[in-house]
């Protein structure tokens, strides 16, 4: 959830990162992954892939995440909808 952590992932040779605020339900003050996505993508550029997980409930959320720079999205709860 941090641009500094994302840059560090690039430095240590990660091929990609998953942006997620799992546990956010317990942390009322935590930002949503959507709020961080553009900032994280800007921090890493095209050096690693960014996948976003969390908050995806409909197709328009997928389009929004992809348009903000995510390479993929996680659909953990989709089967419930």
Backbone atoms as SQL, in Angstrom:
CREATE TABLE atoms (id INTEGER PRIMARY KEY, chain TEXT, resi INTEGER, resn TEXT, atom TEXT, x REAL, y REAL, z REAL);
INSERT INTO atoms VALUES
  (1, 'A', 1, 'UNK', 'N', 0.818, -1.200, 0.000),
  (2, 'A', 1, 'UNK', 'CA', 0.000, 0.000, 0.000),
  (3, 'A', 1, 'UNK', 'C', 0.855, 1.254, 0.000),
  (4, 'A', 2, 'UNK', 'N', 2.167, 1.114, -0.148),
  (5, 'A', 2, 'UNK', 'CA', 3.078, 2.246, -0.067),
  (6, 'A', 2, 'UNK', 'C', 3.950, 2.338, -1.314),
  (7, 'A', 3, 'UNK', 'N', 4.073, 3.537, -1.906),
  (8, 'A', 3, 'UNK', 'CA', 4.978, 3.698, -3.049),
  (9, 'A', 3, 'UNK', 'C', 6.419, 3.344, -2.691),
  (10, 'A', 4, 'UNK', 'N', 6.835, 3.645, -1.472),
  (11, 'A', 4, 'UNK', 'CA', 8.199, 3.314, -1.056),
  (12, 'A', 4, 'UNK', 'C', 8.397, 1.796, -1.043),
  (13, 'A', 5, 'UNK', 'N', 7.424, 1.050, -0.555),
  (14, 'A', 5, 'UNK', 'CA', 7.513, -0.407, -0.561),
  (15, 'A', 5, 'UNK', 'C', 7.517, -0.952, -1.991),
  (16, 'A', 6, 'UNK', 'N', 6.731, -0.337, -2.858),
  (17, 'A', 6, 'UNK', 'CA', 6.689, -0.764, -4.261),
  (18, 'A', 6, 'UNK', 'C', 8.041, -0.531, -4.931),
  (19, 'A', 7, 'UNK', 'N', 8.663, 0.626, -4.677),
  (20, 'A', 7, 'UNK', 'CA', 9.992, 0.897, -5.235),
  (21, 'A', 7, 'UNK', 'C', 11.013, -0.094, -4.692),
  (22, 'A', 8, 'UNK', 'N', 10.891, -0.449, -3.430),
  (23, 'A', 8, 'UNK', 'CA', 11.803, -1.434, -2.827),
  (24, 'A', 8, 'UNK', 'C', 11.639, -2.798, -3.490),
  (25, 'A', 9, 'UNK', 'N', 10.407, -3.153, -3.830),
  (26, 'A', 9, 'UNK', 'CA', 10.166, -4.415, -4.525),
  (27, 'A', 9, 'UNK', 'C', 10.898, -4.436, -5.868),
  (28, 'A', 10, 'UNK', 'N', 10.915, -3.294, -6.562),
  (29, 'A', 10, 'UNK', 'CA', 11.660, -3.196, -7.816),
  (30, 'A', 10, 'UNK', 'C', 13.147, -3.394, -7.550),
  (31, 'A', 11, 'UNK', 'N', 13.653, -2.718, -6.528),
  (32, 'A', 11, 'UNK', 'CA', 15.081, -2.774, -6.210),
  (33, 'A', 11, 'UNK', 'C', 15.563, -4.191, -5.903),
  (34, 'A', 12, 'UNK', 'N', 14.736, -4.992, -5.248),
  (35, 'A', 12, 'UNK', 'CA', 15.178, -6.335, -4.865),
  (36, 'A', 12, 'UNK', 'C', 14.858, -7.381, -5.929),
  (37, 'A', 13, 'UNK', 'N', 14.292, -6.941, -7.053),
  (38, 'A', 13, 'UNK', 'CA', 14.112, -7.843, -8.185),
  (39, 'A', 13, 'UNK', 'C', 12.779, -8.554, -8.305),
  (40, 'A', 14, 'UNK', 'N', 11.765, -8.064, -7.640),
  (41, 'A', 14, 'UNK', 'CA', 10.443, -8.689, -7.767),
  (42, 'A', 14, 'UNK', 'C', 9.930, -8.548, -9.200),
  (43, 'A', 15, 'UNK', 'N', 9.190, -9.543, -9.647),
  (44, 'A', 15, 'UNK', 'CA', 8.592, -9.500, -10.973),
  (45, 'A', 15, 'UNK', 'C', 7.250, -8.771, -10.953),
  (46, 'A', 16, 'UNK', 'N', 6.643, -8.683, -9.779),
  (47, 'A', 16, 'UNK', 'CA', 5.351, -8.030, -9.661),
  (48, 'A', 16, 'UNK', 'C', 4.962, -7.878, -8.206),
  (49, 'A', 17, 'UNK', 'N', 3.917, -7.085, -7.983),
  (50, 'A', 17, 'UNK', 'CA', 3.391, -6.899, -6.634),
  (51, 'A', 17, 'UNK', 'C', 1.872, -6.978, -6.676),
  (52, 'A', 18, 'UNK', 'N', 1.299, -7.328, -5.543),
  (53, 'A', 18, 'UNK', 'CA', -0.151, -7.328, -5.399),
  (54, 'A', 18, 'UNK', 'C', -0.505, -6.225, -4.420),
  (55, 'A', 19, 'UNK', 'N', -1.286, -5.285, -4.880),
  (56, 'A', 19, 'UNK', 'CA', -1.724, -4.165, -4.057),
  (57, 'A', 19, 'UNK', 'C', -3.023, -4.559, -3.380),
  (58, 'A', 20, 'UNK', 'N', -3.006, -4.645, -2.057),
  (59, 'A', 20, 'UNK', 'CA', -4.169, -5.105, -1.311),
  (60, 'A', 20, 'UNK', 'C', -4.177, -4.489, 0.072),
  (61, 'A', 21, 'UNK', 'N', -5.343, -4.181, 0.566),
  (62, 'A', 21, 'UNK', 'CA', -5.459, -3.719, 1.948),
  (63, 'A', 21, 'UNK', 'C', -6.234, -4.740, 2.776),
  (64, 'A', 22, 'UNK', 'N', -5.987, -6.024, 2.501),
  (65, 'A', 22, 'UNK', 'CA', -6.664, -7.052, 3.296),
  (66, 'A', 22, 'UNK', 'C', -6.404, -6.761, 4.765),
  (67, 'A', 23, 'UNK', 'N', -7.432, -6.847, 5.525),
  (68, 'A', 23, 'UNK', 'CA', -7.366, -6.422, 6.903),
  (69, 'A', 23, 'UNK', 'C', -7.952, -5.021, 7.053),
  (70, 'A', 24, 'UNK', 'N', -8.228, -4.366, 5.929),
  (71, 'A', 24, 'UNK', 'CA', -8.793, -3.022, 5.949),
  (72, 'A', 24, 'UNK', 'C', -10.132, -2.952, 6.655),
  (73, 'A', 25, 'UNK', 'N', -10.811, -4.080, 6.700),
  (74, 'A', 25, 'UNK', 'CA', -12.093, -4.110, 7.408),
  (75, 'A', 25, 'UNK', 'C', -11.884, -3.863, 8.891),
  (76, 'A', 26, 'UNK', 'N', -10.705, -4.227, 9.381),
  (77, 'A', 26, 'UNK', 'CA', -10.406, -4.020, 10.793),
  (78, 'A', 26, 'UNK', 'C', -9.702, -2.682, 11.042),
  (79, 'A', 27, 'UNK', 'N', -9.234, -2.063, 9.997),
  (80, 'A', 27, 'UNK', 'CA', -8.497, -0.799, 10.122),
  (81, 'A', 27, 'UNK', 'C', -9.303, 0.314, 9.469),
  (82, 'A', 28, 'UNK', 'N', -10.177, 0.928, 10.208),
  (83, 'A', 28, 'UNK', 'CA', -11.090, 1.923, 9.645),
  (84, 'A', 28, 'UNK', 'C', -10.367, 3.047, 8.917),
  (85, 'A', 29, 'UNK', 'N', -9.172, 3.388, 9.340),
  (86, 'A', 29, 'UNK', 'CA', -8.469, 4.502, 8.722),
  (87, 'A', 29, 'UNK', 'C', -7.628, 4.132, 7.520),
  (88, 'A', 30, 'UNK', 'N', -7.606, 2.872, 7.135),
  (89, 'A', 30, 'UNK', 'CA', -6.764, 2.462, 6.012),
  (90, 'A', 30, 'UNK', 'C', -7.384, 2.902, 4.691),
  (91, 'A', 31, 'UNK', 'N', -6.511, 3.222, 3.749),
  (92, 'A', 31, 'UNK', 'CA', -6.979, 3.635, 2.420),
  (93, 'A', 31, 'UNK', 'C', -7.340, 2.413, 1.591),
  (94, 'A', 32, 'UNK', 'N', -8.246, 2.603, 0.675),
  (95, 'A', 32, 'UNK', 'CA', -8.623, 1.523, -0.237),
  (96, 'A', 32, 'UNK', 'C', -7.530, 1.335, -1.279),
  (97, 'A', 33, 'UNK', 'N', -7.427, 0.127, -1.792),
  (98, 'A', 33, 'UNK', 'CA', -6.425, -0.151, -2.823),
  (99, 'A', 33, 'UNK', 'C', -6.614, 0.762, -4.037),
  (100, 'A', 34, 'UNK', 'N', -7.864, 1.052, -4.402),
  (101, 'A', 34, 'UNK', 'CA', -8.125, 1.967, -5.516),
  (102, 'A', 34, 'UNK', 'C', -7.494, 3.339, -5.265),
  (103, 'A', 35, 'UNK', 'N', -7.509, 3.800, -4.025),
  (104, 'A', 35, 'UNK', 'CA', -6.946, 5.113, -3.692),
  (105, 'A', 35, 'UNK', 'C', -5.436, 5.155, -3.876),
  (106, 'A', 36, 'UNK', 'N', -4.788, 4.015, -3.783),
  (107, 'A', 36, 'UNK', 'CA', -3.333, 3.927, -3.863),
  (108, 'A', 36, 'UNK', 'C', -2.830, 3.513, -5.240),
  (109, 'A', 37, 'UNK', 'N', -3.676, 2.953, -6.072),
  (110, 'A', 37, 'UNK', 'CA', -3.239, 2.296, -7.299),
  (111, 'A', 37, 'UNK', 'C', -2.430, 3.206, -8.221),
  (112, 'A', 38, 'UNK', 'N', -2.943, 4.357, -8.574),
  (113, 'A', 38, 'UNK', 'CA', -2.240, 5.238, -9.512),
  (114, 'A', 38, 'UNK', 'C', -0.882, 5.664, -8.955),
  (115, 'A', 39, 'UNK', 'N', -0.831, 5.933, -7.667),
  (116, 'A', 39, 'UNK', 'CA', 0.418, 6.349, -7.025),
  (117, 'A', 39, 'UNK', 'C', 1.456, 5.220, -7.050),
  (118, 'A', 40, 'UNK', 'N', 1.013, 4.003, -6.821),
  (119, 'A', 40, 'UNK', 'CA', 1.913, 2.843, -6.849),
  (120, 'A', 40, 'UNK', 'C', 2.412, 2.608, -8.275),
  (121, 'A', 41, 'UNK', 'N', 1.518, 2.639, -9.244),
  (122, 'A', 41, 'UNK', 'CA', 1.901, 2.430, -10.645),
  (123, 'A', 41, 'UNK', 'C', 2.895, 3.504, -11.087),
  (124, 'A', 42, 'UNK', 'N', 2.666, 4.739, -10.695),
  (125, 'A', 42, 'UNK', 'CA', 3.605, 5.815, -11.025),
  (126, 'A', 42, 'UNK', 'C', 4.978, 5.561, -10.396),
  (127, 'A', 43, 'UNK', 'N', 4.986, 5.011, -9.196),
  (128, 'A', 43, 'UNK', 'CA', 6.248, 4.772, -8.482),
  (129, 'A', 43, 'UNK', 'C', 7.100, 3.700, -9.149),
  (130, 'A', 44, 'UNK', 'N', 6.456, 2.686, -9.735),
  (131, 'A', 44, 'UNK', 'CA', 7.224, 1.575, -10.314),
  (132, 'A', 44, 'UNK', 'C', 7.320, 1.621, -11.825),
  (133, 'A', 45, 'UNK', 'N', 6.504, 2.457, -12.458),
  (134, 'A', 45, 'UNK', 'CA', 6.531, 2.529, -13.915),
  (135, 'A', 45, 'UNK', 'C', 6.214, 1.184, -14.531),
  (136, 'A', 46, 'UNK', 'N', 6.971, 0.830, -15.561),
  (137, 'A', 46, 'UNK', 'CA', 6.734, -0.460, -16.211),
  (138, 'A', 46, 'UNK', 'C', 7.791, -1.495, -15.813),
  (139, 'A', 47, 'UNK', 'N', 8.487, -1.236, -14.719),
  (140, 'A', 47, 'UNK', 'CA', 9.549, -2.141, -14.275),
  (141, 'A', 47, 'UNK', 'C', 9.018, -3.425, -13.659),
  (142, 'A', 48, 'UNK', 'N', 7.847, -3.378, -13.039),
  (143, 'A', 48, 'UNK', 'CA', 7.202, -4.592, -12.526),
  (144, 'A', 48, 'UNK', 'C', 5.697, -4.475, -12.758),
  (145, 'A', 49, 'UNK', 'N', 5.033, -5.603, -12.752),
  (146, 'A', 49, 'UNK', 'CA', 3.579, -5.628, -12.898),
  (147, 'A', 49, 'UNK', 'C', 2.920, -5.360, -11.553),
  (148, 'A', 50, 'UNK', 'N', 1.810, -4.641, -11.602),
  (149, 'A', 50, 'UNK', 'CA', 1.025, -4.363, -10.401),
  (150, 'A', 50, 'UNK', 'C', -0.340, -5.016, -10.570),
  (151, 'A', 51, 'UNK', 'N', -0.681, -5.885, -9.644),
  (152, 'A', 51, 'UNK', 'CA', -2.003, -6.505, -9.599),
  (153, 'A', 51, 'UNK', 'C', -2.752, -5.894, -8.422),
  (154, 'A', 52, 'UNK', 'N', -4.022, -5.588, -8.611),
  (155, 'A', 52, 'UNK', 'CA', -4.803, -5.018, -7.522),
  (156, 'A', 52, 'UNK', 'C', -5.801, -6.046, -7.013),
  (157, 'A', 53, 'UNK', 'N', -5.894, -6.161, -5.705),
  (158, 'A', 53, 'UNK', 'CA', -6.800, -7.109, -5.080),
  (159, 'A', 53, 'UNK', 'C', -7.563, -6.381, -3.982),
  (160, 'A', 54, 'UNK', 'N', -8.847, -6.500, -4.013),
  (161, 'A', 54, 'UNK', 'CA', -9.676, -5.875, -2.986),
  (162, 'A', 54, 'UNK', 'C', -10.568, -4.793, -3.571),
  (163, 'A', 55, 'UNK', 'N', -11.817, -4.847, -3.233),
  (164, 'A', 55, 'UNK', 'CA', -12.755, -3.825, -3.669),
  (165, 'A', 55, 'UNK', 'C', -13.391, -4.076, -5.023),
  (166, 'A', 56, 'UNK', 'N', -13.044, -5.159, -5.684),
  (167, 'A', 56, 'UNK', 'CA', -13.613, -5.460, -6.996),
  (168, 'A', 56, 'UNK', 'C', -14.946, -6.167, -6.798),
  (169, 'A', 57, 'UNK', 'N', -16.027, -5.503, -7.233),
  (170, 'A', 57, 'UNK', 'CA', -17.355, -6.085, -7.074),
  (171, 'A', 57, 'UNK', 'C', -18.127, -6.161, -8.382),
  (172, 'A', 58, 'UNK', 'N', -17.672, -5.443, -9.402),
  (173, 'A', 58, 'UNK', 'CA', -18.380, -5.463, -10.693),
  (174, 'A', 58, 'UNK', 'C', -17.396, -5.197, -11.817),
  (175, 'A', 59, 'UNK', 'N', -17.848, -5.405, -13.018),
  (176, 'A', 59, 'UNK', 'CA', -16.993, -5.231, -14.193),
  (177, 'A', 59, 'UNK', 'C', -16.409, -3.836, -14.327),
  (178, 'A', 60, 'UNK', 'N', -17.163, -2.824, -13.930),
  (179, 'A', 60, 'UNK', 'CA', -16.641, -1.458, -14.041),
  (180, 'A', 60, 'UNK', 'C', -15.455, -1.240, -13.112),
  (181, 'A', 61, 'UNK', 'N', -15.407, -1.963, -11.999),
  (182, 'A', 61, 'UNK', 'CA', -14.254, -1.864, -11.106),
  (183, 'A', 61, 'UNK', 'C', -13.009, -2.444, -11.786),
  (184, 'A', 62, 'UNK', 'N', -13.194, -3.521, -12.531),
  (185, 'A', 62, 'UNK', 'CA', -12.077, -4.107, -13.279),
  (186, 'A', 62, 'UNK', 'C', -11.564, -3.101, -14.295),
  (187, 'A', 63, 'UNK', 'N', -12.465, -2.491, -15.042),
  (188, 'A', 63, 'UNK', 'CA', -12.064, -1.493, -16.043),
  (189, 'A', 63, 'UNK', 'C', -11.345, -0.313, -15.397),
  (190, 'A', 64, 'UNK', 'N', -11.828, 0.137, -14.261),
  (191, 'A', 64, 'UNK', 'CA', -11.192, 1.249, -13.559),
  (192, 'A', 64, 'UNK', 'C', -9.769, 0.878, -13.136),
  (193, 'A', 65, 'UNK', 'N', -9.604, -0.309, -12.560),
  (194, 'A', 65, 'UNK', 'CA', -8.285, -0.741, -12.113),
  (195, 'A', 65, 'UNK', 'C', -7.323, -0.856, -13.291),
  (196, 'A', 66, 'UNK', 'N', -7.777, -1.445, -14.379),
  (197, 'A', 66, 'UNK', 'CA', -6.917, -1.581, -15.557),
  (198, 'A', 66, 'UNK', 'C', -6.567, -0.225, -16.150),
  (199, 'A', 67, 'UNK', 'N', -7.519, 0.697, -16.151),
  (200, 'A', 67, 'UNK', 'CA', -7.248, 2.024, -16.710),
  (201, 'A', 67, 'UNK', 'C', -6.299, 2.830, -15.824),
  (202, 'A', 68, 'UNK', 'N', -6.235, 2.500, -14.532),
  (203, 'A', 68, 'UNK', 'CA', -5.305, 3.170, -13.629),
  (204, 'A', 68, 'UNK', 'C', -3.920, 2.534, -13.640),
  (205, 'A', 69, 'UNK', 'N', -3.755, 1.440, -14.408),
  (206, 'A', 69, 'UNK', 'CA', -2.436, 0.861, -14.573),
  (207, 'A', 69, 'UNK', 'C', -2.230, -0.538, -14.049),
  (208, 'A', 70, 'UNK', 'N', -3.232, -1.125, -13.415),
  (209, 'A', 70, 'UNK', 'CA', -3.085, -2.508, -12.950),
  (210, 'A', 70, 'UNK', 'C', -2.983, -3.437, -14.157),
  (211, 'A', 71, 'UNK', 'N', -2.178, -4.459, -14.037),
  (212, 'A', 71, 'UNK', 'CA', -2.064, -5.464, -15.100),
  (213, 'A', 71, 'UNK', 'C', -3.120, -6.549, -14.946),
  (214, 'A', 72, 'UNK', 'N', -3.630, -6.718, -13.719),
  (215, 'A', 72, 'UNK', 'CA', -4.643, -7.728, -13.433),
  (216, 'A', 72, 'UNK', 'C', -5.339, -7.360, -12.128),
  (217, 'A', 73, 'UNK', 'N', -6.467, -7.998, -11.866),
  (218, 'A', 73, 'UNK', 'CA', -7.188, -7.775, -10.614),
  (219, 'A', 73, 'UNK', 'C', -7.535, -9.123, -9.991),
  (220, 'A', 74, 'UNK', 'N', -7.623, -9.136, -8.667),
  (221, 'A', 74, 'UNK', 'CA', -8.052, -10.335, -7.952),
  (222, 'A', 74, 'UNK', 'C', -9.558, -10.309, -7.774),
  (223, 'A', 75, 'UNK', 'N', -10.179, -11.458, -7.920),
  (224, 'A', 75, 'UNK', 'CA', -11.645, -11.545, -7.839),
  (225, 'A', 75, 'UNK', 'C', -12.066, -12.541, -6.766),
  (226, 'A', 76, 'UNK', 'N', -11.540, -12.382, -5.574),
  (227, 'A', 76, 'UNK', 'CA', -11.768, -13.338, -4.505),
  (228, 'A', 76, 'UNK', 'C', -13.216, -13.548, -4.113),
  (229, 'A', 77, 'UNK', 'N', -14.015, -12.494, -4.051),
  (230, 'A', 77, 'UNK', 'CA', -15.388, -12.636, -3.569),
  (231, 'A', 77, 'UNK', 'C', -16.405, -12.683, -4.702),
  (232, 'A', 78, 'UNK', 'N', -15.966, -12.669, -5.920),
  (233, 'A', 78, 'UNK', 'CA', -16.895, -12.577, -7.058),
  (234, 'A', 78, 'UNK', 'C', -17.936, -13.675, -7.086),
  (235, 'A', 79, 'UNK', 'N', -17.564, -14.862, -6.656),
  (236, 'A', 79, 'UNK', 'CA', -18.523, -15.960, -6.664),
  (237, 'A', 79, 'UNK', 'C', -19.689, -15.685, -5.727),
  (238, 'A', 80, 'UNK', 'N', -19.535, -14.777, -4.763),
  (239, 'A', 80, 'UNK', 'CA', -20.626, -14.440, -3.862),
  (240, 'A', 80, 'UNK', 'C', -21.656, -13.514, -4.515),
  (241, 'A', 81, 'UNK', 'N', -21.206, -12.757, -5.499),
  (242, 'A', 81, 'UNK', 'CA', -22.098, -11.798, -6.142),
  (243, 'A', 81, 'UNK', 'C', -22.814, -12.448, -7.294);
